[in-house]
């Protein structure tokens, strides 16, 4: 398989079953939809699934474990063809999309008119499907290239400001893929007025604009995607002239998948853990049979270098904060010896938060790894060369991402990277440190199993907790936690970076960011709370209503929530607030906190038909005598 085919065919996904059409017609819930989206679907199949999803949503289908997004789609090309494919592709990334499609070429009108189709729909995000023909670029050699680039970037800034003002939506803006046809040949890049040079300048400016937007613009790097598959394959002149399609129909499933993975990342669905097999995955051969000297790994051998390339990619992921783990059917001592002693190994024991080499089935091991890391199974990506092992995990644990691996190990790295499991919309210092957080957590789990009692275990951690209001330093991480936290999250409301900044400045809002450290290291920011003052003219007594309360699952069971309540209560009493209220909105993933308020002494005051419960207590909660120090 060639590299363009690998991408355009979505070859990391399993082949669609022969009875796909019947399965799509029979699908009736979110789990069935997500399962069908997990196959490598062509354009027609995606269209069929996308329309089935739209019909089910219109009929009131519950989202289940899928996050919901209302997505506006606007651009300078034909949009009706791409929208269903985005809806279907997003489901494989954990998102249930409602697409709101604008008219042809209505970008400025949709952004600036408060009553436009997109703004009236109250979209969460707006996707700008745009190519260079939709921006003010002249033909030939531009007389004022800098002015044209500035005008094009102003168009994006105007769209972002309009949507933000009228609907609060963030803008997903794409870099531009240059046309395949060059004017000067190789000199195109060196002539500032050439279209290729202007597009490159626009793309650089758009990336800068996105970085400075505080989350108001999210970048979709179409230029990189098109260059990966080849500009001649990306652009289809006949399809543009016939239907004004900004890219080829062949590339549409790949484009839709990239939009889907970006929406998943915005909703906290990106994966966090890469679990790797060993034999014939991280090295060639079977360590138990071939011994350290017999496995293929290292420079000078094309097969050995292929496995080394996958290790290097895993190491690079580790450096950006992706947690690594091992799940291998092997003798533990023999497997560790190879990792520890082989001179060409790039990955060592210290890089793995969990190392499981045993004879249990892989599904059981993955469940144990998720438990040790205090993460859900949907955080895991499992890479194994053995198709039987992959099939077992897909069948038993459909929440785990399992890429299809090619026969040629030279394509292992490209396959895993192309799948986009670890899509990011931001990168912070805490992201970089995440691997240490989870490695430390594995040590805490081991300590807990050896402790005589829970109190003894908590005391032995020597915990220190730190409270602070939201601020510019923590803003990006706060938005990440709000987007990604699903299990310990009372309401699962989502706020962008820009919205978090607005909360900081609102005098009617009380905010808390909570950090925790212990003897094993710094856990970083582990909890977020937002409370809003209830207007006094409402007739209610002085009250703070808890809008958002979430916590990282890796610190569950440490009584942090009691400390947070004590801090919240102290601030409420200090300004004369007598009551605290909060709501629990069930989502299918946050049953963990269904009794959260009851356990903290709140009284149930109301229940809604959808299962939402409302709670209240006086703001007299003392600081909990938990075994941790406030610093």
Secondary structure, DSSP 8 states (H G I E B T S, - for coil): --HHHHHHTTTTSEE--TTHHHHHHH--SHHHHHHHHTEE--HHHHHHHHHHHHHHHHTT---TTSEEEEEEEEESS--HHHHHHHHHHHHHTTEEEEEEE--TT-HHHHHH-TTSHHHHHT-SEEEEE--GGGS---SSS-SSHHHHHHHHHHHHHHHHHHHHHHT--EEEEE-----S--SSGGGGGG-TTSHHHHHHHHHHHHHHHHHHTTTSEEEE-HHHHHHHH-HHHH--HHHHHHH--SS-HHHHHHHHHHHHHHHHHHTT-S--EEEE--BTTTBBS-HHHHHHHHSB-STTSHHHHHHHHHHHHHHHHHHTT-EEEEEEES-HHHHHHHHHH-TT-S--GGGEEEEEEESS-HHHHHHHHHHHHT--GGGEEEE-S-HHHHHHHHHH-TTSB-----SSGGGHHHHHHHTTTT--S---HHHHTHHHHHHHHHHHHHHHHHSSSHHHHHHHH-EEEEEE---TTTHHHHHHHHHH--SSBSS-----HHHHHHHHH-TTEEEEEEEEEETTEEEEEEEEEEEEE--GGGSS-SEEEEEEEEE-GGGTTS-HHHHHHHHHHHHHHHTT--EEEEEE---SS-GGGTTHHHHTT-EEEEE-TTS-EEEEEES-------SEEE-
